[in-house]
Amino acid sequence: MTPVKVADLTINQFKELIREVVIHTLSEMMDDPDEGMELRDDFAEELQHSLTSLGAGTKTIPAQEVAERLGLIW
């Protein structure tokens, strides 16, 4: 196959090339490396407990405050 130069593309061909590159890049960025994996039983139980607590109105701590407490923000 003979290499094609960008300068030889029509505007529509160039737009399609850019569209394909953007779609490919976004697909790679949004791919979930954990897809298909199962949660450990203990983690699933803890997660369920957290969700139940939130539903019951348990007070949460904002991420900003946690970061400050851990010294991640100064």
CHARMM internal coordinates of N, CA and C (Angstrom, degrees):
IC EDIT
DIST 1 N 1 CA 1.4538
DIST 1 CA 1 C 1.5268
ANGL 1 N 1 CA 1 C 108.63
DIST 1 C 2 N 1.3011
ANGL 1 CA 1 C 2 N 116.57
DIHE 1 N 1 CA 1 C 2 N 132.28
DIST 2 N 2 CA 1.4511
ANGL 1 C 2 N 2 CA 121.95
DIHE 1 CA 1 C 2 N 2 CA -179.16
DIST 2 CA 2 C 1.5172
ANGL 2 N 2 CA 2 C 110.02
DIHE 1 C 2 N 2 CA 2 C -79.82
DIST 2 C 3 N 1.3353
ANGL 2 CA 2 C 3 N 117.68
DIHE 2 N 2 CA 2 C 3 N 129.56
DIST 3 N 3 CA 1.4725
ANGL 2 C 3 N 3 CA 119.59
DIHE 2 CA 2 C 3 N 3 CA 178.63
DIST 3 CA 3 C 1.5269
ANGL 3 N 3 CA 3 C 111.08
DIHE 2 C 3 N 3 CA 3 C -61.31
DIST 3 C 4 N 1.3251
ANGL 3 CA 3 C 4 N 115.44
DIHE 3 N 3 CA 3 C 4 N 141.56
DIST 4 N 4 CA 1.4535
ANGL 3 C 4 N 4 CA 121.47
DIHE 3 CA 3 C 4 N 4 CA 179.32
DIST 4 CA 4 C 1.5163
ANGL 4 N 4 CA 4 C 108.20
DIHE 3 C 4 N 4 CA 4 C -106.90
DIST 4 C 5 N 1.3183
ANGL 4 CA 4 C 5 N 115.77
DIHE 4 N 4 CA 4 C 5 N 137.11
DIST 5 N 5 CA 1.4627
ANGL 4 C 5 N 5 CA 120.81
DIHE 4 CA 4 C 5 N 5 CA 176.85
DIST 5 CA 5 C 1.5225
ANGL 5 N 5 CA 5 C 109.11
DIHE 4 C 5 N 5 CA 5 C -90.01
DIST 5 C 6 N 1.3088
ANGL 5 CA 5 C 6 N 115.20
DIHE 5 N 5 CA 5 C 6 N 146.46
DIST 6 N 6 CA 1.4649
ANGL 5 C 6 N 6 CA 120.21
DIHE 5 CA 5 C 6 N 6 CA 178.03
DIST 6 CA 6 C 1.5204
ANGL 6 N 6 CA 6 C 110.18
DIHE 5 C 6 N 6 CA 6 C -57.40
DIST 6 C 7 N 1.3106
ANGL 6 CA 6 C 7 N 116.40
DIHE 6 N 6 CA 6 C 7 N -37.01
DIST 7 N 7 CA 1.4680
ANGL 6 C 7 N 7 CA 120.89
DIHE 6 CA 6 C 7 N 7 CA -179.05
DIST 7 CA 7 C 1.5283
ANGL 7 N 7 CA 7 C 111.83
DIHE 6 C 7 N 7 CA 7 C -62.76
DIST 7 C 8 N 1.3357
ANGL 7 CA 7 C 8 N 117.31
DIHE 7 N 7 CA 7 C 8 N -21.88
DIST 8 N 8 CA 1.4677
ANGL 7 C 8 N 8 CA 120.88
DIHE 7 CA 7 C 8 N 8 CA -179.01
DIST 8 CA 8 C 1.5347
ANGL 8 N 8 CA 8 C 112.97
DIHE 7 C 8 N 8 CA 8 C -88.59
DIST 8 C 9 N 1.3176
ANGL 8 CA 8 C 9 N 117.85
DIHE 8 N 8 CA 8 C 9 N -7.10
DIST 9 N 9 CA 1.4605
ANGL 8 C 9 N 9 CA 121.34
DIHE 8 CA 8 C 9 N 9 CA -179.07
DIST 9 CA 9 C 1.5207
ANGL 9 N 9 CA 9 C 111.08
DIHE 8 C 9 N 9 CA 9 C -79.62
DIST 9 C 10 N 1.3314
ANGL 9 CA 9 C 10 N 114.83
DIHE 9 N 9 CA 9 C 10 N 149.42
DIST 10 N 10 CA 1.4608
ANGL 9 C 10 N 10 CA 118.57
DIHE 9 CA 9 C 10 N 10 CA 171.35
DIST 10 CA 10 C 1.5317
ANGL 10 N 10 CA 10 C 107.05
DIHE 9 C 10 N 10 CA 10 C -77.19
DIST 10 C 11 N 1.2965
ANGL 10 CA 10 C 11 N 116.59
DIHE 10 N 10 CA 10 C 11 N 168.02
DIST 11 N 11 CA 1.4622
ANGL 10 C 11 N 11 CA 120.33
DIHE 10 CA 10 C 11 N 11 CA 178.45
DIST 11 CA 11 C 1.5233
ANGL 11 N 11 CA 11 C 109.99
DIHE 10 C 11 N 11 CA 11 C -59.75
DIST 11 C 12 N 1.3264
ANGL 11 CA 11 C 12 N 117.21
DIHE 11 N 11 CA 11 C 12 N -43.13
DIST 12 N 12 CA 1.4675
ANGL 11 C 12 N 12 CA 120.10
DIHE 11 CA 11 C 12 N 12 CA 179.74
DIST 12 CA 12 C 1.5257
ANGL 12 N 12 CA 12 C 111.59
DIHE 11 C 12 N 12 CA 12 C -65.36
DIST 12 C 13 N 1.3162
ANGL 12 CA 12 C 13 N 118.60
DIHE 12 N 12 CA 12 C 13 N -39.43
DIST 13 N 13 CA 1.4647
ANGL 12 C 13 N 13 CA 121.60
DIHE 12 CA 12 C 13 N 13 CA 176.99
DIST 13 CA 13 C 1.5211
ANGL 13 N 13 CA 13 C 110.55
DIHE 12 C 13 N 13 CA 13 C -64.47
DIST 13 C 14 N 1.3386
ANGL 13 CA 13 C 14 N 116.22
DIHE 13 N 13 CA 13 C 14 N -40.89
DIST 14 N 14 CA 1.4573
ANGL 13 C 14 N 14 CA 120.47
DIHE 13 CA 13 C 14 N 14 CA 179.10
DIST 14 CA 14 C 1.5291
ANGL 14 N 14 CA 14 C 110.22
DIHE 13 C 14 N 14 CA 14 C -64.74
DIST 14 C 15 N 1.3358
ANGL 14 CA 14 C 15 N 117.75
DIHE 14 N 14 CA 14 C 15 N -43.92
DIST 15 N 15 CA 1.4639
ANGL 14 C 15 N 15 CA 121.48
DIHE 14 CA 14 C 15 N 15 CA 177.71
DIST 15 CA 15 C 1.5261
ANGL 15 N 15 CA 15 C 110.94
DIHE 14 C 15 N 15 CA 15 C -60.28
DIST 15 C 16 N 1.3273
ANGL 15 CA 15 C 16 N 117.03
DIHE 15 N 15 CA 15 C 16 N -42.45
DIST 16 N 16 CA 1.4615
ANGL 15 C 16 N 16 CA 120.97
DIHE 15 CA 15 C 16 N 16 CA 179.44
DIST 16 CA 16 C 1.5218
ANGL 16 N 16 CA 16 C 110.54
DIHE 15 C 16 N 16 CA 16 C -64.35
DIST 16 C 17 N 1.3228
ANGL 16 CA 16 C 17 N 117.49
DIHE 16 N 16 CA 16 C 17 N -39.98
DIST 17 N 17 CA 1.4622
ANGL 16 C 17 N 17 CA 121.56
DIHE 16 CA 16 C 17 N 17 CA 177.57
DIST 17 CA 17 C 1.5245
ANGL 17 N 17 CA 17 C 110.32
DIHE 16 C 17 N 17 CA 17 C -61.33
DIST 17 C 18 N 1.3223
ANGL 17 CA 17 C 18 N 116.97
DIHE 17 N 17 CA 17 C 18 N -46.80
DIST 18 N 18 CA 1.4664
ANGL 17 C 18 N 18 CA 121.51
DIHE 17 CA 17 C 18 N 18 CA 179.15
DIST 18 CA 18 C 1.5234
ANGL 18 N 18 CA 18 C 109.67
DIHE 17 C 18 N 18 CA 18 C -62.11
DIST 18 C 19 N 1.3266
ANGL 18 CA 18 C 19 N 117.48
DIHE 18 N 18 CA 18 C 19 N -44.12
DIST 19 N 19 CA 1.4674
ANGL 18 C 19 N 19 CA 122.29
DIHE 18 CA 18 C 19 N 19 CA 179.50
DIST 19 CA 19 C 1.5338
ANGL 19 N 19 CA 19 C 109.91
DIHE 18 C 19 N 19 CA 19 C -58.03
DIST 19 C 20 N 1.3318
ANGL 19 CA 19 C 20 N 117.20
DIHE 19 N 19 CA 19 C 20 N -46.31
DIST 20 N 20 CA 1.4602
ANGL 19 C 20 N 20 CA 120.95
DIHE 19 CA 19 C 20 N 20 CA -179.95
DIST 20 CA 20 C 1.5225
ANGL 20 N 20 CA 20 C 111.80
DIHE 19 C 20 N 20 CA 20 C -63.25
DIST 20 C 21 N 1.3277
ANGL 20 CA 20 C 21 N 117.41
DIHE 20 N 20 CA 20 C 21 N -40.77
DIST 21 N 21 CA 1.4622
ANGL 20 C 21 N 21 CA 121.28
DIHE 20 CA 20 C 21 N 21 CA 179.28
DIST 21 CA 21 C 1.5220
ANGL 21 N 21 CA 21 C 110.59
DIHE 20 C 21 N 21 CA 21 C -65.44
DIST 21 C 22 N 1.3230
ANGL 21 CA 21 C 22 N 117.49
DIHE 21 N 21 CA 21 C 22 N -42.78
DIST 22 N 22 CA 1.4668
ANGL 21 C 22 N 22 CA 121.32
DIHE 21 CA 21 C 22 N 22 CA 179.78
DIST 22 CA 22 C 1.5262
ANGL 22 N 22 CA 22 C 110.20
DIHE 21 C 22 N 22 CA 22 C -64.37
DIST 22 C 23 N 1.3279
ANGL 22 CA 22 C 23 N 117.39
DIHE 22 N 22 CA 22 C 23 N -46.10
DIST 23 N 23 CA 1.4696
ANGL 22 C 23 N 23 CA 120.83
DIHE 22 CA 22 C 23 N 23 CA 179.72
DIST 23 CA 23 C 1.5229
ANGL 23 N 23 CA 23 C 110.25
DIHE 22 C 23 N 23 CA 23 C -61.70
DIST 23 C 24 N 1.3076
ANGL 23 CA 23 C 24 N 117.49
DIHE 23 N 23 CA 23 C 24 N -43.95
DIST 24 N 24 CA 1.4643
ANGL 23 C 24 N 24 CA 121.55
DIHE 23 CA 23 C 24 N 24 CA 179.33
DIST 24 CA 24 C 1.5297
ANGL 24 N 24 CA 24 C 110.71
DIHE 23 C 24 N 24 CA 24 C -61.86
DIST 24 C 25 N 1.3246
ANGL 24 CA 24 C 25 N 116.69
DIHE 24 N 24 CA 24 C 25 N -45.27
DIST 25 N 25 CA 1.4618
ANGL 24 C 25 N 25 CA 121.51
DIHE 24 CA 24 C 25 N 25 CA -178.95
DIST 25 CA 25 C 1.5255
ANGL 25 N 25 CA 25 C 111.05
DIHE 24 C 25 N 25 CA 25 C -64.46
DIST 25 C 26 N 1.3249
ANGL 25 CA 25 C 26 N 117.38
DIHE 25 N 25 CA 25 C 26 N -45.45
DIST 26 N 26 CA 1.4683
ANGL 25 C 26 N 26 CA 120.61
DIHE 25 CA 25 C 26 N 26 CA 178.65
DIST 26 CA 26 C 1.5276
ANGL 26 N 26 CA 26 C 110.99
DIHE 25 C 26 N 26 CA 26 C -63.25
DIST 26 C 27 N 1.3173
ANGL 26 CA 26 C 27 N 117.16
DIHE 26 N 26 CA 26 C 27 N -39.38
DIST 27 N 27 CA 1.4653
ANGL 26 C 27 N 27 CA 120.57
DIHE 26 CA 26 C 27 N 27 CA 178.42
DIST 27 CA 27 C 1.5164
ANGL 27 N 27 CA 27 C 110.88
DIHE 26 C 27 N 27 CA 27 C -61.16
DIST 27 C 28 N 1.3245
ANGL 27 CA 27 C 28 N 116.52
DIHE 27 N 27 CA 27 C 28 N -42.03
DIST 28 N 28 CA 1.4651
ANGL 27 C 28 N 28 CA 120.26
DIHE 27 CA 27 C 28 N 28 CA 178.52
DIST 28 CA 28 C 1.5202
ANGL 28 N 28 CA 28 C 111.17
DIHE 27 C 28 N 28 CA 28 C -65.82
DIST 28 C 29 N 1.3406
ANGL 28 CA 28 C 29 N 117.73
DIHE 28 N 28 CA 28 C 29 N -41.02
DIST 29 N 29 CA 1.4524
ANGL 28 C 29 N 29 CA 121.84
DIHE 28 CA 28 C 29 N 29 CA -177.59
DIST 29 CA 29 C 1.5203
ANGL 29 N 29 CA 29 C 111.86
DIHE 28 C 29 N 29 CA 29 C -69.06
DIST 29 C 30 N 1.3251
ANGL 29 CA 29 C 30 N 117.37
DIHE 29 N 29 CA 29 C 30 N -33.33
DIST 30 N 30 CA 1.4587
ANGL 29 C 30 N 30 CA 120.99
DIHE 29 CA 29 C 30 N 30 CA -174.44
DIST 30 CA 30 C 1.5239
ANGL 30 N 30 CA 30 C 112.50
DIHE 29 C 30 N 30 CA 30 C -96.32
DIST 30 C 31 N 1.3020
ANGL 30 CA 30 C 31 N 116.84
DIHE 30 N 30 CA 30 C 31 N 0.76
DIST 31 N 31 CA 1.4556
ANGL 30 C 31 N 31 CA 120.15
DIHE 30 CA 30 C 31 N 31 CA 179.20
DIST 31 CA 31 C 1.5194
ANGL 31 N 31 CA 31 C 109.22
DIHE 30 C 31 N 31 CA 31 C -64.17
DIST 31 C 32 N 1.3112
ANGL 31 CA 31 C 32 N 116.77
DIHE 31 N 31 CA 31 C 32 N 137.04
DIST 32 N 32 CA 1.4598
ANGL 31 C 32 N 32 CA 122.10
DIHE 31 CA 31 C 32 N 32 CA -178.65
DIST 32 CA 32 C 1.5203
ANGL 32 N 32 CA 32 C 109.23
DIHE 31 C 32 N 32 CA 32 C -96.51
DIST 32 C 33 N 1.3433
ANGL 32 CA 32 C 33 N 117.69
DIHE 32 N 32 CA 32 C 33 N 107.77
DIST 33 N 33 CA 1.4606
ANGL 32 C 33 N 33 CA 119.91
DIHE 32 CA 32 C 33 N 33 CA -178.14
DIST 33 CA 33 C 1.5284
ANGL 33 N 33 CA 33 C 112.78
DIHE 32 C 33 N 33 CA 33 C -66.57
DIST 33 C 34 N 1.3279
ANGL 33 CA 33 C 34 N 117.35
DIHE 33 N 33 CA 33 C 34 N -16.08
DIST 34 N 34 CA 1.4673
ANGL 33 C 34 N 34 CA 121.18
DIHE 33 CA 33 C 34 N 34 CA -179.11
DIST 34 CA 34 C 1.5302
ANGL 34 N 34 CA 34 C 112.54
DIHE 33 C 34 N 34 CA 34 C -96.55
DIST 34 C 35 N 1.3229
ANGL 34 CA 34 C 35 N 116.49
DIHE 34 N 34 CA 34 C 35 N 1.62
DIST 35 N 35 CA 1.4654
ANGL 34 C 35 N 35 CA 119.54
DIHE 34 CA 34 C 35 N 35 CA -178.00
DIST 35 CA 35 C 1.5313
ANGL 35 N 35 CA 35 C 110.50
DIHE 34 C 35 N 35 CA 35 C -57.87
DIST 35 C 36 N 1.3119
ANGL 35 CA 35 C 36 N 115.12
DIHE 35 N 35 CA 35 C 36 N 132.66
DIST 36 N 36 CA 1.4531
ANGL 35 C 36 N 36 CA 120.51
DIHE 35 CA 35 C 36 N 36 CA 178.22
DIST 36 CA 36 C 1.5230
ANGL 36 N 36 CA 36 C 114.21
DIHE 35 C 36 N 36 CA 36 C 89.27
DIST 36 C 37 N 1.3224
ANGL 36 CA 36 C 37 N 116.87
DIHE 36 N 36 CA 36 C 37 N -10.94
DIST 37 N 37 CA 1.4547
ANGL 36 C 37 N 37 CA 119.80
DIHE 36 CA 36 C 37 N 37 CA 179.59
DIST 37 CA 37 C 1.5300
ANGL 37 N 37 CA 37 C 109.52
DIHE 36 C 37 N 37 CA 37 C -83.34
DIST 37 C 38 N 1.3073
ANGL 37 CA 37 C 38 N 117.01
DIHE 37 N 37 CA 37 C 38 N 154.82
DIST 38 N 38 CA 1.4541
ANGL 37 C 38 N 38 CA 121.55
DIHE 37 CA 37 C 38 N 38 CA 179.07
DIST 38 CA 38 C 1.5243
ANGL 38 N 38 CA 38 C 109.88
DIHE 37 C 38 N 38 CA 38 C -104.88
DIST 38 C 39 N 1.3440
ANGL 38 CA 38 C 39 N 114.92
DIHE 38 N 38 CA 38 C 39 N 148.13
DIST 39 N 39 CA 1.4591
ANGL 38 C 39 N 39 CA 119.85
DIHE 38 CA 38 C 39 N 39 CA 176.52
DIST 39 CA 39 C 1.5203
ANGL 39 N 39 CA 39 C 109.74
DIHE 38 C 39 N 39 CA 39 C -77.14
DIST 39 C 40 N 1.3269
ANGL 39 CA 39 C 40 N 115.67
DIHE 39 N 39 CA 39 C 40 N 145.07
DIST 40 N 40 CA 1.4672
ANGL 39 C 40 N 40 CA 119.02
DIHE 39 CA 39 C 40 N 40 CA 171.77
DIST 40 CA 40 C 1.5170
ANGL 40 N 40 CA 40 C 107.72
DIHE 39 C 40 N 40 CA 40 C -64.46
DIST 40 C 41 N 1.3215
ANGL 40 CA 40 C 41 N 116.78
DIHE 40 N 40 CA 40 C 41 N 148.95
DIST 41 N 41 CA 1.4634
ANGL 40 C 41 N 41 CA 121.30
DIHE 40 CA 40 C 41 N 41 CA -178.28
DIST 41 CA 41 C 1.5218
ANGL 41 N 41 CA 41 C 112.16
DIHE 40 C 41 N 41 CA 41 C -57.25
DIST 41 C 42 N 1.3453
ANGL 41 CA 41 C 42 N 117.55
DIHE 41 N 41 CA 41 C 42 N -43.84
DIST 42 N 42 CA 1.4636
ANGL 41 C 42 N 42 CA 120.09
DIHE 41 CA 41 C 42 N 42 CA -177.80
DIST 42 CA 42 C 1.5269
ANGL 42 N 42 CA 42 C 111.07
DIHE 41 C 42 N 42 CA 42 C -65.35
DIST 42 C 43 N 1.3329
ANGL 42 CA 42 C 43 N 117.18
DIHE 42 N 42 CA 42 C 43 N -36.99
DIST 43 N 43 CA 1.4580
ANGL 42 C 43 N 43 CA 120.30
DIHE 42 CA 42 C 43 N 43 CA 179.30
DIST 43 CA 43 C 1.5294
ANGL 43 N 43 CA 43 C 110.59
DIHE 42 C 43 N 43 CA 43 C -70.56
DIST 43 C 44 N 1.3278
ANGL 43 CA 43 C 44 N 116.76
DIHE 43 N 43 CA 43 C 44 N -41.02
DIST 44 N 44 CA 1.4629
ANGL 43 C 44 N 44 CA 120.84
DIHE 43 CA 43 C 44 N 44 CA 178.83
DIST 44 CA 44 C 1.5327
ANGL 44 N 44 CA 44 C 110.43
DIHE 43 C 44 N 44 CA 44 C -61.47
DIST 44 C 45 N 1.3353
ANGL 44 CA 44 C 45 N 116.67
DIHE 44 N 44 CA 44 C 45 N -39.89
DIST 45 N 45 CA 1.4628
ANGL 44 C 45 N 45 CA 120.41
DIHE 44 CA 44 C 45 N 45 CA 178.37
DIST 45 CA 45 C 1.5234
ANGL 45 N 45 CA 45 C 111.40
DIHE 44 C 45 N 45 CA 45 C -65.53
DIST 45 C 46 N 1.3222
ANGL 45 CA 45 C 46 N 116.47
DIHE 45 N 45 CA 45 C 46 N -43.05
DIST 46 N 46 CA 1.4681
ANGL 45 C 46 N 46 CA 120.53
DIHE 45 CA 45 C 46 N 46 CA 179.10
DIST 46 CA 46 C 1.5243
ANGL 46 N 46 CA 46 C 110.76
DIHE 45 C 46 N 46 CA 46 C -64.58
DIST 46 C 47 N 1.3048
ANGL 46 CA 46 C 47 N 116.42
DIHE 46 N 46 CA 46 C 47 N -40.59
DIST 47 N 47 CA 1.4619
ANGL 46 C 47 N 47 CA 121.02
DIHE 46 CA 46 C 47 N 47 CA 177.80
DIST 47 CA 47 C 1.5266
ANGL 47 N 47 CA 47 C 110.49
DIHE 46 C 47 N 47 CA 47 C -62.89
DIST 47 C 48 N 1.3164
ANGL 47 CA 47 C 48 N 116.55
DIHE 47 N 47 CA 47 C 48 N -44.66
DIST 48 N 48 CA 1.4621
ANGL 47 C 48 N 48 CA 120.57
DIHE 47 CA 47 C 48 N 48 CA 178.44
DIST 48 CA 48 C 1.5272
ANGL 48 N 48 CA 48 C 110.67
DIHE 47 C 48 N 48 CA 48 C -61.97
DIST 48 C 49 N 1.3269
ANGL 48 CA 48 C 49 N 116.80
DIHE 48 N 48 CA 48 C 49 N -40.56
DIST 49 N 49 CA 1.4707
ANGL 48 C 49 N 49 CA 121.32
DIHE 48 CA 48 C 49 N 49 CA 177.70
DIST 49 CA 49 C 1.5316
ANGL 49 N 49 CA 49 C 110.16
DIHE 48 C 49 N 49 CA 49 C -61.21
DIST 49 C 50 N 1.3298
ANGL 49 CA 49 C 50 N 116.70
DIHE 49 N 49 CA 49 C 50 N -44.07
DIST 50 N 50 CA 1.4685
ANGL 49 C 50 N 50 CA 120.54
DIHE 49 CA 49 C 50 N 50 CA 179.10
DIST 50 CA 50 C 1.5186
ANGL 50 N 50 CA 50 C 111.14
DIHE 49 C 50 N 50 CA 50 C -61.45
DIST 50 C 51 N 1.3233
ANGL 50 CA 50 C 51 N 116.38
DIHE 50 N 50 CA 50 C 51 N -45.56
DIST 51 N 51 CA 1.4654
ANGL 50 C 51 N 51 CA 120.05
DIHE 50 CA 50 C 51 N 51 CA -179.38
DIST 51 CA 51 C 1.5212
ANGL 51 N 51 CA 51 C 111.31
DIHE 50 C 51 N 51 CA 51 C -64.44
DIST 51 C 52 N 1.3219
ANGL 51 CA 51 C 52 N 116.98
DIHE 51 N 51 CA 51 C 52 N -39.38
DIST 52 N 52 CA 1.4637
ANGL 51 C 52 N 52 CA 121.09
DIHE 51 CA 51 C 52 N 52 CA 177.95
DIST 52 CA 52 C 1.5274
ANGL 52 N 52 CA 52 C 110.31
DIHE 51 C 52 N 52 CA 52 C -64.55
DIST 52 C 53 N 1.3327
ANGL 52 CA 52 C 53 N 116.72
DIHE 52 N 52 CA 52 C 53 N -42.06
DIST 53 N 53 CA 1.4646
ANGL 52 C 53 N 53 CA 121.12
DIHE 52 CA 52 C 53 N 53 CA 178.94
DIST 53 CA 53 C 1.5156
ANGL 53 N 53 CA 53 C 111.17
DIHE 52 C 53 N 53 CA 53 C -62.77
DIST 53 C 54 N 1.3326
ANGL 53 CA 53 C 54 N 116.80
DIHE 53 N 53 CA 53 C 54 N -42.69
DIST 54 N 54 CA 1.4608
ANGL 53 C 54 N 54 CA 120.06
DIHE 53 CA 53 C 54 N 54 CA 178.51
DIST 54 CA 54 C 1.5237
ANGL 54 N 54 CA 54 C 110.59
DIHE 53 C 54 N 54 CA 54 C -62.20
DIST 54 C 55 N 1.3234
ANGL 54 CA 54 C 55 N 116.00
DIHE 54 N 54 CA 54 C 55 N -41.60
DIST 55 N 55 CA 1.4587
ANGL 54 C 55 N 55 CA 120.50
DIHE 54 CA 54 C 55 N 55 CA 179.22
DIST 55 CA 55 C 1.5150
ANGL 55 N 55 CA 55 C 112.46
DIHE 54 C 55 N 55 CA 55 C -63.91
DIST 55 C 56 N 1.3281
ANGL 55 CA 55 C 56 N 116.33
DIHE 55 N 55 CA 55 C 56 N -27.65
DIST 56 N 56 CA 1.4640
ANGL 55 C 56 N 56 CA 121.10
DIHE 55 CA 55 C 56 N 56 CA -179.31
DIST 56 CA 56 C 1.5282
ANGL 56 N 56 CA 56 C 111.42
DIHE 55 C 56 N 56 CA 56 C -86.60
DIST 56 C 57 N 1.3214
ANGL 56 CA 56 C 57 N 117.14
DIHE 56 N 56 CA 56 C 57 N 1.16
DIST 57 N 57 CA 1.4582
ANGL 56 C 57 N 57 CA 120.69
DIHE 56 CA 56 C 57 N 57 CA 176.45
DIST 57 CA 57 C 1.5108
ANGL 57 N 57 CA 57 C 115.10
DIHE 56 C 57 N 57 CA 57 C 89.58
DIST 57 C 58 N 1.3263
ANGL 57 CA 57 C 58 N 117.54
DIHE 57 N 57 CA 57 C 58 N 17.68
DIST 58 N 58 CA 1.4599
ANGL 57 C 58 N 58 CA 120.70
DIHE 57 CA 57 C 58 N 58 CA 177.96
DIST 58 CA 58 C 1.5243
ANGL 58 N 58 CA 58 C 109.74
DIHE 57 C 58 N 58 CA 58 C -59.28
DIST 58 C 59 N 1.3242
ANGL 58 CA 58 C 59 N 116.43
DIHE 58 N 58 CA 58 C 59 N 137.00
DIST 59 N 59 CA 1.4635
ANGL 58 C 59 N 59 CA 121.41
DIHE 58 CA 58 C 59 N 59 CA -179.91
DIST 59 CA 59 C 1.5232
ANGL 59 N 59 CA 59 C 109.94
DIHE 58 C 59 N 59 CA 59 C -68.49
DIST 59 C 60 N 1.3103
ANGL 59 CA 59 C 60 N 115.60
DIHE 59 N 59 CA 59 C 60 N 135.70
DIST 60 N 60 CA 1.4648
ANGL 59 C 60 N 60 CA 120.96
DIHE 59 CA 59 C 60 N 60 CA 177.13
DIST 60 CA 60 C 1.5266
ANGL 60 N 60 CA 60 C 109.54
DIHE 59 C 60 N 60 CA 60 C -111.10
DIST 60 C 61 N 1.3114
ANGL 60 CA 60 C 61 N 115.93
DIHE 60 N 60 CA 60 C 61 N 166.01
DIST 61 N 61 CA 1.4639
ANGL 60 C 61 N 61 CA 121.67
DIHE 60 CA 60 C 61 N 61 CA 179.12
DIST 61 CA 61 C 1.5274
ANGL 61 N 61 CA 61 C 107.39
DIHE 60 C 61 N 61 CA 61 C -110.01
DIST 61 C 62 N 1.3318
ANGL 61 CA 61 C 62 N 117.81
DIHE 61 N 61 CA 61 C 62 N 126.77
DIST 62 N 62 CA 1.4654
ANGL 61 C 62 N 62 CA 120.58
DIHE 61 CA 61 C 62 N 62 CA 179.16
DIST 62 CA 62 C 1.5365
ANGL 62 N 62 CA 62 C 111.44
DIHE 61 C 62 N 62 CA 62 C -59.93
DIST 62 C 63 N 1.3157
ANGL 62 CA 62 C 63 N 116.34
DIHE 62 N 62 CA 62 C 63 N 145.38
DIST 63 N 63 CA 1.4643
ANGL 62 C 63 N 63 CA 121.97
DIHE 62 CA 62 C 63 N 63 CA -179.02
DIST 63 CA 63 C 1.5262
ANGL 63 N 63 CA 63 C 111.75
DIHE 62 C 63 N 63 CA 63 C -55.92
DIST 63 C 64 N 1.3164
ANGL 63 CA 63 C 64 N 117.59
DIHE 63 N 63 CA 63 C 64 N -37.77
DIST 64 N 64 CA 1.4604
ANGL 63 C 64 N 64 CA 122.14
DIHE 63 CA 63 C 64 N 64 CA 178.71
DIST 64 CA 64 C 1.5235
ANGL 64 N 64 CA 64 C 110.69
DIHE 63 C 64 N 64 CA 64 C -58.58
DIST 64 C 65 N 1.3295
ANGL 64 CA 64 C 65 N 116.24
DIHE 64 N 64 CA 64 C 65 N -43.95
DIST 65 N 65 CA 1.4590
ANGL 64 C 65 N 65 CA 120.78
DIHE 64 CA 64 C 65 N 65 CA -179.59
DIST 65 CA 65 C 1.5343
ANGL 65 N 65 CA 65 C 111.13
DIHE 64 C 65 N 65 CA 65 C -67.21
DIST 65 C 66 N 1.3156
ANGL 65 CA 65 C 66 N 116.87
DIHE 65 N 65 CA 65 C 66 N -41.44
DIST 66 N 66 CA 1.4656
ANGL 65 C 66 N 66 CA 120.26
DIHE 65 CA 65 C 66 N 66 CA 177.35
DIST 66 CA 66 C 1.5196
ANGL 66 N 66 CA 66 C 110.20
DIHE 65 C 66 N 66 CA 66 C -60.33
DIST 66 C 67 N 1.3185
ANGL 66 CA 66 C 67 N 117.11
DIHE 66 N 66 CA 66 C 67 N -45.06
DIST 67 N 67 CA 1.4648
ANGL 66 C 67 N 67 CA 121.88
DIHE 66 CA 66 C 67 N 67 CA 179.26
DIST 67 CA 67 C 1.5158
ANGL 67 N 67 CA 67 C 110.74
DIHE 66 C 67 N 67 CA 67 C -60.23
DIST 67 C 68 N 1.3332
ANGL 67 CA 67 C 68 N 117.23
DIHE 67 N 67 CA 67 C 68 N -41.77
DIST 68 N 68 CA 1.4561
ANGL 67 C 68 N 68 CA 120.95
DIHE 67 CA 67 C 68 N 68 CA 178.64
DIST 68 CA 68 C 1.5314
ANGL 68 N 68 CA 68 C 110.68
DIHE 67 C 68 N 68 CA 68 C -65.04
DIST 68 C 69 N 1.3372
ANGL 68 CA 68 C 69 N 117.22
DIHE 68 N 68 CA 68 C 69 N -44.31
DIST 69 N 69 CA 1.4624
ANGL 68 C 69 N 69 CA 121.10
DIHE 68 CA 68 C 69 N 69 CA 179.67
DIST 69 CA 69 C 1.5316
ANGL 69 N 69 CA 69 C 111.58
DIHE 68 C 69 N 69 CA 69 C -61.16
DIST 69 C 70 N 1.3244
ANGL 69 CA 69 C 70 N 116.39
DIHE 69 N 69 CA 69 C 70 N -35.10
DIST 70 N 70 CA 1.4649
ANGL 69 C 70 N 70 CA 120.65
DIHE 69 CA 69 C 70 N 70 CA -179.60
DIST 70 CA 70 C 1.5266
ANGL 70 N 70 CA 70 C 112.86
DIHE 69 C 70 N 70 CA 70 C -84.14
DIST 70 C 71 N 1.3294
ANGL 70 CA 70 C 71 N 116.05
DIHE 70 N 70 CA 70 C 71 N -0.67
DIST 71 N 71 CA 1.4543
ANGL 70 C 71 N 71 CA 120.01
DIHE 70 CA 70 C 71 N 71 CA 179.35
DIST 71 CA 71 C 1.5153
ANGL 71 N 71 CA 71 C 113.51
DIHE 70 C 71 N 71 CA 71 C 75.45
DIST 71 C 72 N 1.3230
ANGL 71 CA 71 C 72 N 116.81
DIHE 71 N 71 CA 71 C 72 N 20.61
DIST 72 N 72 CA 1.4657
ANGL 71 C 72 N 72 CA 120.54
DIHE 71 CA 71 C 72 N 72 CA -179.48
DIST 72 CA 72 C 1.5079
ANGL 72 N 72 CA 72 C 111.47
DIHE 71 C 72 N 72 CA 72 C -82.36
DIST 72 C 73 N 1.3291
ANGL 72 CA 72 C 73 N 116.04
DIHE 72 N 72 CA 72 C 73 N -16.78
DIST 73 N 73 CA 1.4748
ANGL 72 C 73 N 73 CA 122.06
DIHE 72 CA 72 C 73 N 73 CA 178.46
DIST 73 CA 73 C 1.5131
ANGL 73 N 73 CA 73 C 106.91
DIHE 72 C 73 N 73 CA 73 C -127.51
DIST 73 C 74 N 1.2959
ANGL 73 CA 73 C 74 N 117.01
DIHE 73 N 73 CA 73 C 74 N 129.92
DIST 74 N 74 CA 1.4575
ANGL 73 C 74 N 74 CA 119.66
DIHE 73 CA 73 C 74 N 74 CA 178.67
DIST 74 CA 74 C 1.4854
ANGL 74 N 74 CA 74 C 111.10
DIHE 73 C 74 N 74 CA 74 C -132.85
END
COOR INIT
IC SEED 1 N 1 CA 1 C
IC BUILD
